[in-house]
Amino acid sequence: MQDINLDLDKENELVFQLSVEGAKPAKVQSRFLIDTGNYSLSFPAGSPSSGEVSVSIPPLENMLSEGKYSSSLEVIVDGKVFTPININTEFSKSITIVAEVVTKKKSQQGLSVSPTISVNKVKMNINEDKEKLKSIKEERAKEEKLEKILIEERKTARPAQRSGRPRQNKKTQEANRSRLIETHIRNASKQAGKELSEKQILKLTNFIKNKGEK
């Protein structure tokens, strides 16, 4: 007895080779039977063509359960029933793979993280402001140091007149005094760690000269 496997939840098609010999021309019918133990299921087969006969079995998941059943092909010739083949038929469900998209909503607790993130951003901005404030304070400290040095230098900015030498004219005295002040400013800026441009040096020179004249 042959064994075949069929899908319980899909349509199946069986093809048998069939030849009827030693009979007068007559009408030939065939059918495929499945014995469940309590009842039989019958499926008509097509007319023999080129020595073959085919049987279409629809999905039986609503009528049968998975398992093995005795089956047979019956051929009816001139009212006589012949069973040329018996088959053990095993029905099983086909394998199916189902993929579904599952979306999860964020819990209320997860949403409470947002305020924490914004607080961190504020802290970062405060740190940046502290760095800027520190840099400004350092610049002010350098300027105050330079101002103190310039005050000390201004006290000695007037060159003393030595006895025995002819007095210089006013223009020469002003020029010498300007050069002396500029030298003191350059030295003071180096000591304070602050670089000044020529324009700034000239401005400070004039400021010190005007203060000394008052």
Backbone as a ProteinNet text record, in pm:
[ID]
protein_1_A
[PRIMARY]
MQDINLDLDKENELVFQLSVEGAKPAKVQSRFLIDTGNYSLSFPAGSPSSGEVSVSIPPLENMLSEGKYSSSLEVIVDGKVFTPININTEFSKSITIVAEVVTKKKSQQGLSVSPTISVNKVKMNINEDKEKLKSIKEERAKEEKLEKILIEERKTARPAQRSGRPRQNKKTQEANRSRLIETHIRNASKQAGKELSEKQILKLTNFIKNKGEK
[TERTIARY]
84.8	0	88.3	55.7	133.4	97.6	197.4	173.6	195.5	104.3	120.6	89.9	150.3	128.4	54.8	-51.2	-131	-148.1	-174	-197.5	-342.9	-364	-500.7	-569.3	-492.3	-551.8	-530.4	-492	-475	-536.2	-558	-611.9	-500.9	-534.6	-441.1	-493.5	-402.9	-441.3	-362.3	-433.1	-371.2	-389.8	-286.1	-292.3	-255.7	-344.2	-322.5	-312.3	-224.6	-220.9	-324.3	-411.4	-522.9	-542.9	-549.6	-579.7	-681.8	-781.7	-886.3	-869	-840.9	-813.3	-916.3	-938.5	-1026.2	-1171.7	-1212.3	-1353.2	-1403	-1528.2	-1589.6	-1597.6	-1605	-1620.9	-1738.6	-1709.8	-1815	-1779.8	-1875.1	-1852.4	-1774.2	-1663.2	-1575.8	-1584.1	-1613	-1616	-1518.1	-1468.7	-1375.6	-1396.8	-1354.8	-1368.1	-1261.9	-1229.3	-1128.9	-1199.8	-1178.4	-1248.1	-1149	-1193.5	-1116.4	-1204.3	-1157	-1233.8	-1188.2	-1280	-1247	-1274.5	-1333.3	-1372.6	-1519.4	-1573.9	-1717.4	-1793.1	-1726.8	-1789.1	-1678.5	-1720.8	-1625.4	-1650.4	-1542.6	-1550.2	-1518.5	-1602.2	-1586.2	-1561.5	-1461.4	-1425.3	-1420.5	-1504	-1506.4	-1376.7	-1339.8	-1219.8	-1261.4	-1172.2	-1202.7	-1202.1	-1246.9	-1249.3	-1106.7	-1079.2	-944	-900.7	-778.5	-725.3	-577.4	-541.6	-402.1	-352.7	-444	-405.7	-389.5	-440.3	-430	-566.2	-582	-703.4	-661.6	-722.5	-684.1	-800	-761.3	-859.4	-819.9	-916.3	-892.2	-956.9	-873.4	-922.1	-914	-1026.8	-1025.6	-968.4	-944	-898.8	-1001	-953.6	-1042.3	-1022.1	-965.8	-936.5	-1063.6	-1176.8	-1302.8	-1375.4	-1321.9	-1387.6	-1300.5	-1169.7	-1077.6	-977.8	-922.8	-811.4	-683	-571.3	-444.8	-429.6	-374.2	-352.6	-356.6	-352.1	-351.5	-490.6	-525.6	-656.1	-635.9	-723.5	-720.7	-796.7	-734	-794.5	-781.6	-864.5	-860.6	-915.8	-874.5	-928.1	-1023.4	-1147.3	-1247.7	-1276.8	-1287.5	-1320	-1446.3	-1544.1	-1672.5	-1683.3	-1695.8	-1708.6	-1831.9	-1926.6	-2051.8	-2118.2	-2116.6	-2184.9	-2104	-1989	-1904.9	-1798.3	-1772.5	-1677.1	-1546.1	-1437.1	-1303	-1220.4	-1130	-1040.2	-896.7	-840.7	-706.1	-593	-620.2	-512.6	-569.7	-499.3	-530.2	-411.3	-443.4	-339.6	-359	-249.6	-251.8	-224.5	-324.1	-312.5	-293.8	-185.1	-158.6	-181.1	-273.9	-303.9	-234.2	-172.8	-109.6	-120.3	-121.8	-131.9	1.5	-7.1	115	173.6	302.4	371.6	345.9	301.3	278.9	354.9	409.7	484.3	410.6	375.4	301.1	385	405	478.6	384.7	379.8	294.2	376.8	335.1	401.5	334.6	414.9	363.3	419.9	334.6	378.1	349.1	445.6	430.3	430.2	334	327.9	420.5	485	572	488.1	538.1	466.7	478.7	391	391.9	522.7	580	705.7	818.8	814.2	918.1	911	790.4	776	832.4	850.1	899.6	1048.6	1114.9	1257.6	1283.2	1187.2	1204.7	1248.9	1185.5	1231.1	1375.7	1421.1	1559.4	1656.5	1620	1706.7	1717.5	1606.6	1609.2	1691.6	1688.9	1767.8	1915.9	1954.9	2094.9	2142.5	2055.5	2091.7	2114.2	2030.5	2046.8	2179.4	2216.1	2341.8	2460.4	2452.1	2559.7	2575	2465.2	2472.4	2534.3	2501.5	2557.9	2708.1	2752.8	2896.7	2968.2	2904.9	2964.5	2973.8	2867.7	2869.5	2977.7	2999.9	3105.2	3242.9	3264.7	3392.2	3412.7	3305.6	3315.3	3343	3273.1	3290.8	3432.9	3486.6	3622.8	3723.5	3699.3	3788.4	3783.6	3661.5	3647.7	3720.4	3709.3	3777.3	3928.3	3978.7	4122.8	4169.9	4090.6	4127.1	4126.1	4026.4	4019.5	4138	4177.5	4291.8	4418.8	4434.7	4552.4	4550.8	4430.7	4420.1	4449.5	4399.1	4426.2	4574.2	4638.2	4781.1	4859.7	4817.2	4883.9	4863.8	4744	4715.9	4803.6	4822	4906.6	5051.3	5097.4	5235.7	5252.8	5150.9	5160.7	5161.1	5086.7	5085	5223.1	5287.4	5422.4	5521.8	5503.9	5595.4	5574.6	5450.5	5420.9	5492	5511.3	5577.6	5723	5780.2	5921.6	5934.2	5821.5	5824.1	5894.7	5901.3	5965.5	6115.6	6190.8	6337.2	6389	6477.1	6535.6	6639.6	6643.5	6741.5	6874	6976.2	7108.8	7178.9	7245.7	7319.5	7439.2	7472.9	7591.3	7559.1	7437.1	7402.1	7307.2	7316.8	7226.1	7083.2	6989.4	6848.4	6802.3	6723.7	6672.4	6549.2	6521.2	6401.6	6277.4	6162.7	6038.9	6001.3	6019.9	5984.3	6069	6199.5	6290.1	6254	6220.2	6180.6	6053.5	5955.8	5830.8	5854.6	5941.7	5971.3	6039.9	6142.2	6213.4	6119.5	6032.5	5939.2	5841	5793.8	5702.9	5769.9	5897.4	5968.1	5986.7	6016	6037	5906.8	5796.4	5667.3	5630.9	5654.2	5624.8	5705.1	5833	5917.8	5862.5	5820.6	5763.6	5633.9	5551.7	5424.3	5449.6	5548	5579.1	5627.7	5716.3	5767	5655.3	5566	5456.7	5359.3	5330.7	5238.7	5296.2	5429.8	5492.2	5483.6	5505.9	5497.3	5354.9	5254.7	5115.5	5066.8	5146.9	5106.2	4999	4993.5	4890.4	4957.3	4931.7	4990.1	4903.9	4969.7	4899.7	4941.2	4846.6	4877.4	4944.4	5002.2	5068.3	4968.6	4848.5	4745.8	4713.4	4704.9	4676.6	4792.4	4917.5	5035.2	5036.4	5005.4	5003.6	4895.1	4780.7	4671.1	4708.9	4772.9	4814.8	4925.5	5014.5	5123.1	5066	4969.8	4908	4832.5	4768.7	4693.7	4786.5	4901.3	4996.9	5059.3	5089.7	5148.1	5051.9	4924.6	4826	4805.9	4808.9	4798.5	4915.9	5034.6	5155.3	5160.1	5096.6	5100.2	5003.9	4904	4805.2	4858.7
-119.2	0	124.1	215.1	336.7	438.8	527.1	637.6	769.4	861.7	995.5	1099.3	1214.9	1327.1	1438	1490.1	1596.1	1709.8	1830.5	1947.8	1951.1	1969.3	1972	2104.7	2214.7	2348.1	2404.8	2318.3	2363.7	2261.9	2307.5	2217.6	2124.6	1997.2	1897.7	1837	1799.3	1733	1603.3	1494.9	1363.3	1317.7	1258	1206.5	1057.1	974.2	828.9	783.8	687.3	622	509.7	511.2	414.7	362	229.7	167.2	54.4	50.8	-52.2	-145.4	-274.6	-372.1	-485.8	-546.1	-663.3	-630	-506.1	-469.5	-407.7	-427.8	-365.5	-215.5	-137.5	6.4	35.3	100.7	130.6	259.5	310.2	433	399.6	472.5	449.1	568.9	542	646.4	609.8	713	687.5	792.2	753.3	844.5	808.6	907.6	888.1	894.6	792.5	781.7	797.4	869.4	883.4	832.8	727.9	666.7	725.6	792.6	854	760.7	646.4	554.5	564.5	684.4	705.4	728.5	783.5	811.5	820	823.7	830.8	958.4	1014.7	1131.9	1086.3	1128.7	1086.9	1207.4	1196	1305.9	1250	1304.2	1251.5	1281.6	1188	1204.5	1238.2	1297.2	1333.8	1211.5	1231.1	1120.4	1083.3	955.4	913	979.6	1029.4	1094	1059.3	999.5	958.6	865.1	778.7	681.7	740.1	861.8	923.5	975.7	979.9	1034.6	1122.5	1239.5	1333.8	1355.6	1378.8	1403	1531.4	1621.8	1747.3	1736.3	1755.1	1746.3	1885.5	1942.2	2078.2	2076.7	2194.8	2200.9	2133.7	2050.3	1972.3	2004.6	2119.7	2152	2165.3	2193	2203.7	2068.8	1965.8	1835	1726.1	1740.7	1639.8	1704.4	1621.8	1665.2	1604.2	1653.9	1601.6	1453.5	1376.6	1234.4	1151.7	1016.9	924.3	866.2	849.6	793.5	694.8	593.7	495.2	552.4	546.5	602.3	499.5	519.8	426.5	493.6	440.8	486.9	379	418.1	324.4	357.9	252.2	267.8	186	250.2	185	164.9	38.2	3.8	-85.6	-38.5	-112.4	-152.7	-58.7	-83.7	-166.1	-216.5	-293.7	-202.8	-222	-139	-214.9	-146.9	-203.6	-107.3	-164.9	-83.5	-119	-49.9	-86.8	-45.8	48.8	93.1	141.9	105.6	155	238.9	345.8	442	480.3	492.5	554.7	704.4	786	930.3	1000.6	1078.4	1155.3	1303.4	1361	1503.6	1582.7	1694.3	1783.9	1927	2019.5	2160.7	2210.4	2297.8	2355.8	2457.3	2480.5	2576.3	2717.6	2803.3	2944.3	3031.9	3139.7	3235.8	3369.1	3419.3	3544.7	3645.9	3762.1	3869.8	3987.2	4036.8	4150.1	4260.9	4382.6	4499.1	4530.7	4535	4566.3	4700.6	4795.4	4927.7	4942.5	4994.6	5015.9	5164.8	5207.3	5347.1	5371	5486.1	5520.7	5542.9	5491.6	5510	5653.6	5689.7	5826.1	5856.4	5751.8	5770.6	5806.9	5746.6	5778	5921.7	5979.4	6116.6	6216	6177	6269	6296.6	6228.5	6250.9	6385	6437.4	6560.4	6679.6	6706.6	6819.8	6806.3	6681.9	6660.3	6701.1	6670.2	6706.5	6858.2	6928.7	7074.3	7136.4	7075.9	7128.7	7114.6	7002.7	6983.1	7088	7122	7223.1	7358.3	7390.4	7516.9	7518.5	7406.3	7398.2	7418.9	7365.8	7383	7530.1	7600.6	7742.6	7822.2	7783	7851.7	7832.7	7711.4	7685.6	7770.3	7785.2	7868.2	8013.8	8061.1	8199.6	8217.7	8115.8	8125.4	8139.5	8064.3	8073.6	8213.5	8268.6	8403.9	8506.5	8490.2	8582.9	8575	8454.1	8436.1	8505.4	8491.4	8555.6	8707.7	8761.9	8907.9	8955.3	8879	8917	8916.5	8817	8812.2	8932.6	8972.4	9090.4	9216.5	9227.2	9344.2	9347.6	9230	9223.8	9271.2	9228.1	9272.8	9424.3	9477.8	9622	9700	9648.8	9716.8	9712.3	9599	9586.5	9684.1	9692.8	9785.5	9929.5	9961.4	10097.2	10134.3	10039.5	10066.3	10089.1	10006.9	10022.6	10156.9	10196.2	10324	10441.8	10427.9	10536.3	10553.3	10438.7	10446	10501.1	10456.3	10503	10652.3	10700.6	10840.7	10934.2	10884.6	10967.6	10996	10902.2	10919.1	10954.3	10992.5	11016.4	11145.2	11248	11375.3	11363.4	11383.6	11375.2	11495	11464.2	11571.9	11649.2	11781.1	11867.6	11859.6	11825.3	11818	11954.8	11986.6	12115	12104.7	12210.1	12215	12192.6	12150.7	12129.1	12239	12278.2	12381.7	12329	12412.4	12373.3	12347.9	12239.1	12205.3	12289.6	12306.4	12381.1	12297	12358.4	12294.9	12173.6	12181.5	12071.7	11949.4	11974.9	11862.3	11796.4	11876.7	11822.5	11736.7	11784.7	11710.2	11578.3	11581	11459.6	11356.8	11406.3	11314.3	11256.6	11340.8	11296	11191.1	11212.1	11117.2	10981.9	10985.2	10858.2	10784.5	10859.2	10798.8	10735.1	10807	10753.4	10626.8	10631.4	10514.4	10393	10416.6	10306.1	10246.7	10337.5	10289.7	10211.3	10256.1	10186.9	10048.3	10039.8	9908.8	9811.5	9862.1	9775	9733.1	9830.7	9800.4	9698.9	9709.3	9615.2	9474.5	9462.8	9330.8	9269.5	9353.5	9302.9	9257.5	9329	9294.3	9179.3	9136.5	9027.5	9068.3	9195	9244	9316.8	9270.7	9333.4	9451.1	9564.2	9685	9717.5	9771.9	9816.7	9954.1	9994.8	10125.9	10238.9	10219.9	10321.9	10335.6	10219.7	10222.7	10284.9	10254.3	10311.7	10463.2	10512.6	10656.1	10724.4	10658.8	10715.7	10727.1	10623.1	10625.3	10727.8	10743.8	10842.2	10982.5	11016.1	11148.6	11169.2	11059.8	11069.3	11102.3	11032.7	11054.3	11193.6	11238.7	11370.8	11479.6	11463.3	11563.5	11564.7	11446.5	11441.5	11507.3	11489	11547.7	11697.8	11750.1	11895.3	11968.3	11896	11962	11978.1
0	0	0	-89.1	-103.8	4.4	38.2	131.7	59.2	78.7	20.1	128.5	115.8	208.3	134.6	196.7	136.7	237.7	184.5	269.9	311.8	443.1	494.1	465.4	458.4	441.4	301.8	205.8	67.2	-28.7	-150.9	-252.5	-303.2	-320.9	-371	-500.9	-588.5	-713.9	-728.3	-746.9	-763.7	-908	-963.8	-1100.7	-1097	-1152.1	-1156.2	-1302	-1324.4	-1456	-1455.4	-1550.3	-1553.3	-1695.4	-1703.6	-1833.4	-1811.3	-1893.7	-1885.3	-2003.9	-1977.2	-2082.6	-2077.3	-2194.9	-2202.1	-2184.5	-2213.1	-2199	-2329.1	-2352.5	-2467.8	-2445.3	-2550.2	-2530.6	-2440.7	-2331.7	-2234	-2161.9	-2088.8	-2011.1	-1884.7	-1866.7	-1751.3	-1658.3	-1531	-1428.3	-1316.8	-1249.4	-1138.6	-1029.7	-907.4	-793.6	-690.2	-606.8	-502.7	-368.3	-283.6	-155.3	-40.2	64.3	188.8	300.9	371.9	479.4	612.9	683.6	811.7	929.3	904	1011.7	1040.9	1039.8	1063.6	933.7	835.5	706.4	602.2	475.8	364.2	284.1	237.6	150.1	9	-84.6	-223.6	-311.5	-398.7	-489.1	-631.1	-720	-857.6	-931.3	-1015.4	-1096.9	-1239.3	-1312.8	-1450	-1539.9	-1662.5	-1758.8	-1796.1	-1811	-1849	-1979.4	-1981.2	-2101.7	-2111.1	-2224.2	-2249	-2139	-2088.6	-1987.5	-1849.3	-1824.5	-1692.8	-1647.9	-1516.6	-1458.9	-1340.5	-1325.1	-1220.6	-1124.6	-995.7	-890.7	-818.7	-799.6	-727.5	-589.2	-483.8	-345.9	-284.5	-246.9	-189.9	-47.6	12.4	152.1	244.3	336.2	423.1	571.1	603.4	743.3	827.4	764	838.6	850.8	785.1	785.4	847.9	836.4	888.4	982.9	1067.8	1151.6	1095.9	1142.4	1093.2	1131.1	1038.4	1066.2	939.1	956.2	842.7	821.3	691.8	654.8	540	539.6	429.2	310.2	193.6	72.6	-39.6	-142.3	-255.5	-380	-492.6	-621.1	-670.6	-695.4	-747.4	-893.2	-973.2	-1115.4	-1143	-1206.1	-1234.6	-1385.6	-1425.6	-1568.2	-1583.4	-1663.3	-1687.4	-1557	-1458.9	-1332.6	-1235.1	-1274.6	-1185.1	-1123	-993.7	-921	-904.2	-941.5	-926.9	-838.6	-759.9	-675.9	-712.8	-812.1	-858.6	-763.6	-670.2	-581.6	-448.5	-339.5	-205.1	-154.9	-82.4	-42.4	103	176.3	309	289.7	317.7	295.2	429.1	440.3	563.3	535.5	611.1	596.6	708.4	672.4	770.5	720.4	815	777.3	724.1	624.2	567.5	663.7	651	738.6	687.7	775.4	740.8	838.7	787.8	869.4	864.7	980.8	989.6	1066.2	1008.3	1073.9	1094.9	1216.3	1248.7	1310.8	1283.4	1341.4	1474.3	1579.3	1712.1	1755.6	1783	1827.4	1975.6	2047.1	2189.9	2219.8	2297.9	2336.8	2455	2454.3	2566.1	2691.6	2800.7	2926.6	2973.9	3065.1	3117.8	3188.6	3251.6	3322.9	3227.1	3107.7	3009.9	2962	2956.5	2910.3	3009.9	3134.9	3236.6	3221.4	3127.6	3106.4	3040.4	2966.9	2891.6	2976.4	3092.7	3174.5	3218.2	3244.2	3286.3	3176.9	3051.7	2939.4	2928	2942.9	2931.1	3044	3162.6	3274.7	3245.2	3187.4	3152.5	3052.5	2957.2	2859.1	2925.3	3023.4	3095.2	3169.5	3231.6	3304.2	3210.4	3091.2	2994.5	2956.9	2940.1	2907.4	3022.4	3146.6	3263.1	3268.8	3237.3	3237.7	3132.5	3015.4	2910.9	2956	3024	3074.8	3179.6	3263.2	3364	3299.7	3189.9	3120	3061.3	3003.8	2947.6	3057.4	3171.8	3283.7	3338.4	3343.8	3391.6	3299.2	3167.3	3070.3	3082.8	3105.1	3120.9	3245.2	3355.4	3479.4	3462.4	3387.6	3364.8	3284.2	3182.6	3103.9	3189.5	3277	3366	3461.5	3510.5	3602.6	3534	3405.6	3330.7	3310.3	3280.2	3257.9	3386.5	3500.3	3627.6	3661.9	3631.7	3658	3570.8	3442.7	3351.6	3397.2	3444.7	3489.3	3609.8	3702.4	3818.6	3777.7	3682.6	3635.9	3566.6	3486.6	3415.4	3512.7	3621.3	3721.7	3783.1	3813.8	3870.5	3769.3	3644	3540	3511.7	3524.2	3494.8	3592.6	3716.6	3815.8	3779.4	3705.1	3665.1	3517.9	3455.5	3311.3	3274.7	3366.9	3333.8	3352	3248.5	3262.5	3342.4	3436.3	3520.2	3442.2	3464.5	3399.8	3474.8	3401.4	3461.5	3450.9	3558.3	3558.4	3467.4	3410.7	3325.4	3180.4	3146.5	3007.1	2961.3	2836.7	2786.3	2782	2813	2811	2668.3	2652.5	2519.5	2490	2360.8	2324.9	2355.2	2350.2	2393.4	2307.3	2176.6	2086.6	2113.5	2135.3	2163.3	2294.4	2393.9	2522.9	2510	2434.3	2416.8	2345.3	2243.9	2167.5	2255.7	2334	2423.6	2528.6	2578.1	2679.8	2623.2	2499.5	2435.9	2416.2	2369.9	2350.7	2482.5	2588.2	2719.4	2770.4	2750.5	2795.2	2717	2586.7	2503.7	2549.9	2584	2631.4	2759.6	2852.6	2978.2	2955.1	2858.7	2830	2772.8	2682.6	2623.1	2730.3	2819	2925.2	3020.4	3052.2	3143.7	3084	2953.7	2889.9	2887	2869.1	2871.6	3010	3113	3250	3283.7	3231.1	3258.7	3172	3072.5	2984.2	2886	2849.1	2757.7	2642.8	2518.9	2401.5	2357	2331.6	2286.9	2145.6	2068.5	1933.4	1939.7	1826.8	1821.7	1849.1	1802.2	1823.4	1971.7	2041.9	2184.5	2262.5	2219.4	2286.2	2271.1	2148.4	2123	2207	2220.2	2297	2444.9	2498.7	2639	2661.7	2563.2	2574.3	2588.3	2500.1	2506.2	2636.8	2685.8	2810.6	2927.5	2932.8	3043	3034	2911.8	2894	2940.8	2902.8	2942.8	3094.2	3155.9	3301.2	3369.8	3311.7	3373.7	3362.3	3257.2	3237.4	3329.5	3382	3467.8	3608.1
[MASK]
++++++++++++++++++++++++++++++++++++++++++++++++++++++++++++++++++++++++++++++++++++++++++++++++++++++++++++++++++++++++++++++++++++++++++++++++++++++++++++++++++++++++++++++++++++++++++++++++++++++++++++++++++++++

